[in-house]
Amino acid sequence: MADRSEQAGAPGHARILGLRIDRTSYEEATRKVIAMARAGEAGYLCAANVHMVMEAFDDPLFRQALNDAFLLTPDGMPLVWGLRQLGLRSAERVYGPTLTLHVCEAAAQAGIPVALYGGTEDSLAVFTAFLQQRCPGIRVVCSIAPPFRPLTAEEDAAYTGDIVASGARILLVGIGCPKQEWWMARHASAVPAVMLGVGAAFDFHSGRVRQAPPLMQRAGLEWLFRLCMEPRRLWKRYFKHNPRFVYLFARQLIRTRLGLS
């Protein structure tokens, strides 16, 4: 039997290790982003996976920053399965790189200007060309590839000023978790745009990094594919976070079913 929020057709959400994960869809999330952009509203959307949940579990301030997002989508299949186990049985995956395409296609149709922040100058150039072919009429009004180091206050102010001056109403932020989520939270009051944390979307769609095959994605094994592609960079993340997530979520689920939390 579906929970009451599902019966009523409400968006619905559940807490996974303290982090609010929303039940949504590509269509619903895209409509929300476009509606906010048209209305001149600001805010940020995060696409959550196990890595993000565990970073939030370990850092209450980061967890609060994420919970302040207007939408937290289940980017990874483990979170979709978690939502279903917690009663949101119609939960589906809303994967950041794919949501990026849905939003860009809708922005092109609506004439909403878009900005890009992250990646390298080369990857952004290739990604912009890809978008122009995929989404005819899209207006990419600002494209910034910040250096791979902490920014000075002057650099940060200059980049922020460029984004604001561009008139962008949607900003795609692809500088990796948790850096991009912190950046959006700290710039939410300074950037009058709807911001989306899109992770590796720039690199995926520019062809610089391979995505996992659809079968591995559906099986929740995208992490394994990425580990094989970038073992030196990712092995610590996955071996630190994945086993802990399984244990802690299993404990949460048992306590929930026993009525202890």
Stockholm file with secondary structure:
# STOCKHOLM 1.0

chainA/1-261         MADRSEQAGAPGHARILGLRIDRTSYEEATRKVIAMARAGEAGYLCAANVHMVMEAFDDPLFRQALNDAFLLTPDGMPLVWGLRQLGLRSAERVYGPTLTLHVCEAAAQAGIPVALYGGTEDSLAVFTAFLQQRCPGIRVVCSIAPPFRPLTAEEDAAYTGDIVASGARILLVGIGCPKQEWWMARHASAVPAVMLGVGAAFDFHSGRVRQAPPLMQRAGLEWLFRLCMEPRRLWKRYFKHNPRFVYLFARQLIRTRLGLS
#=GR chainA/1-261 SS CCCHHHHTTCCCEEEETTEEEECCCHHHHHHHHHHHHHHTCCEEEEEECHHHHHHHHHCHHHHHHHHTSSEEEECSHHHHHHHHHTTCTTCCCCCHHHHHHHHHHHHHHHTCCEEEEESCHHHHHHHHHHHHHHSTTCCEEEEECCCSSCCCHHHHHHHHHHHHHHTCSEEEEESCTTHHHHHHHHHTTTCCSEEEECTTHHHHHTTSSCCCCHHHHHTTCHHHHHHHHSHHHHHHHHHHHHHHHHHHHHHHHHHHHTTCC
#=GC SS_cons         CCCHHHHTTCCCEEEETTEEEECCCHHHHHHHHHHHHHHTCCEEEEEECHHHHHHHHHCHHHHHHHHTSSEEEECSHHHHHHHHHTTCTTCCCCCHHHHHHHHHHHHHHHTCCEEEEESCHHHHHHHHHHHHHHSTTCCEEEEECCCSSCCCHHHHHHHHHHHHHHTCSEEEEESCTTHHHHHHHHHTTTCCSEEEECTTHHHHHTTSSCCCCHHHHHTTCHHHHHHHHSHHHHHHHHHHHHHHHHHHHHHHHHHHHTTCC
//
